[in-house]
Amino acid sequence: MKWFKIISIIMLVAAGGAGGYAYYLYDTVKDTASQIYEPIKEKKSDLRKEEISVERHDPISILIMGVDKRGNDRGRSDSMVVLTVNPRTDSTLMFNIPRDTRTKIVGKGIQDKINHAYAFGGVPMTMKTVENFLQVPIDYYVKVDMEGFAQIIDTLGGVDVHNQFAFHYEGYSFPEGALHLNGVKALKYSRMRYDDPRGDLGRNERQRQVLRAVMDKAASPSILADLTEILRSLGSSVKTNISPDELQKMSRDYRTAVQNVNTIEIKGSGTKISGIYYYIVSEQERNRISEAMNNQLGLK
């Protein structure tokens, strides 16, 4: 989610800043980009013949992971969104992976919930597992501390959403209709699933709704006044293998594509295996998703 915010902030600096203030903001963005940069050993996906280049305006894919830490362990990636961004067609395709999806965990050799890959092997294992599940190359990742994301929303002054049905979740009430949510409420709103008749799919839809609301707020010129505080929050709660130079090029050459977002939703069914709930996705459905996302990347 915050990848969109970083890009939006940089675009605001490029388009709306002036004089010494613009230079100050740009310098702050560069510092933040350096703080959040955390490369991984393997740069090129096994599903690509050659390394992608944002300099060439290549279409790219990004795995966004919302991570909840639990005690002293690394936690689980309870929210996973895949973006395929194509600057040549000025479009982005967004796809949520239900956290309980049963698949092979690459590197463990077992079938398990896809969000457990992060607990077993962190970012690298999660990227490989998602690649194997979708048969789509994953070029970049963005890891987001979900509690830090709430702080960002508060700095933005909250977000506006339209709730499809009334529900209660962890001590908070969400009536049907237009809602203005602070950071904590936005997280609760996007996490509820057991009382949703669509389960994980309904939860994923609310996540996308909050994401779009954040993007709208980040694109508002009035947000410039709070830019420094937002950037400080980003530095402590986001990690990515998008380098500062790549981020700068993306802000210039991928901006239109990021503003034109389409979504695709996976279809499956829930079942219990040995008493544990899983979300089962057929091979035919995986192929449908894979084809759509590879087409967006310009791959066969």
C-alpha positions, 0 to 999 in steps of 0.5 A, spaced: 500 500 500 505 504 501 508 504 495 503 507 492 504 513 497 511 513 496 510 514 488 504 519 490 508 523 494 514 524 490 510 526 484 507 531 488 514 534 490 516 534 482 509 537 480 507 542 486 514 544 490 517 550 488 524 553 490 528 551 496 522 548 499 521 543 493 529 542 494 528 540 501 522 535 500 526 532 494 532 531 499 527 528 504 524 523 499 531 521 497 533 520 505 527 516 506 528 512 499 535 510 502 532 508 509 527 503 506 531 500 501 533 493 503 535 489 497 535 481 496 540 476 493 536 474 487 535 480 483 532 476 477 526 472 477 527 465 475 520 466 470 524 472 466 529 471 461 533 477 463 533 482 468 527 488 468 529 495 467 525 501 469 530 505 465 527 502 459 520 503 461 519 495 462 513 493 465 514 490 472 510 486 478 510 488 485 508 484 491 506 488 497 506 485 504 502 487 510 506 484 516 503 483 523 509 481 528 507 477 533 511 477 539 519 475 538 517 472 531 517 475 524 510 474 524 506 473 518 504 476 511 496 477 513 495 481 507 498 480 500 497 484 494 500 483 487 501 489 482 503 489 475 505 496 472 505 497 465 508 504 463 507 502 456 499 501 456 499 506 462 495 501 466 496 497 473 492 491 475 491 489 482 490 482 485 489 480 492 491 473 494 487 470 500 491 469 506 489 462 507 490 460 500 493 453 500 499 452 496 506 449 495 511 453 500 517 453 496 523 452 500 519 447 505 516 442 500 510 442 504 502 444 502 500 450 507 497 457 507 500 462 503 501 467 508 505 462 512 511 462 507 513 469 510 513 466 517 518 460 515 523 464 510 521 471 510 521 475 504 525 471 499 521 465 501 514 469 500 516 471 493 518 465 491 512 462 493 507 467 490 511 466 483 510 459 484 502 459 485 501 464 480 506 463 475 508 470 474 515 473 475 515 477 482 520 483 481 519 487 487 517 487 494 514 492 499 513 490 506 509 494 510 508 494 518 501 494 519 501 498 525 505 504 522 500 504 516 495 506 521 500 512 523 500 514 516 493 514 515 492 519 521 497 523 518 493 524 512 487 526 516 483 519 515 480 516 509 473 516 506 470 509 504 463 507 503 461 501 507 456 495 504 453 493 510 454 494 518 458 490 522 462 490 529 469 488 529 474 488 535 470 493 539 469 498 533 462 499 530 462 500 522 455 502 520 453 502 513 454 507 508 459 513 508 465 512 513 471 517 515 476 512 518 482 514 522 488 509 522 486 504 527 479 504 524 481 503 517 486 497 519 480 494 523 475 495 517 480 492 512 481 486 517 474 483 518 472 477 514 469 472 519 462 476 519 463 478 511 458 473 507 464 473 502 469 471 507 476 473 505 474 476 498 470 481 502 476 483 506 480 483 500 475 488 497 475 493 503 483 493 503 483 495 496 477 500 498 482 503 503 488 503 498 484 507 493 482 512 499 489 513 501 491 514 494 486 519 493 488 523 499 496 522 497 494 526 491 491 532 494 495 538 494 493 540 501 498 534 504 504 537 502 504 541 509 504 534 512 510 531 508 515 531 512 512 527 518 509 522 513 516 521 510 519 520 517 513 514 518 515 511 512 522 510 514 520 506 520 515 502 517 517 500 510 522 496 507 523 494 499 528 492 494 526 498 490 532 502 490 532 510 490 534 511 483 529 506 481 524 509 485 526 516 482 525 513 475 518 510 477 516 517 479 517 520 473 515 514 468 510 510 471 506 515 474 500 515 469 500 507 469 499 507 477 493 512 477 490 507 472 488 501 476 484 495 475 483 489 479 482 482 478 479 477 483 480 470 485 475 465 485 475 459 490 472 455 496 473 454 503 474 447 506 477 444 512 483 439 511 485 435 518 481 440 522 485 446 519 481 451 514 484 453 507 482 457 501 482 452 495 484 455 488 483 450 482 488 450 477 484 453 472 482 459 476 490 460 477 491 459 470 486 465 468 489 469 473 496 468 471 494 469 464 491 476 465 497 478 469 502 476 464 499 479 459 499 485 463 507 484 463 507 483 456 509 476 457 506 470 454 
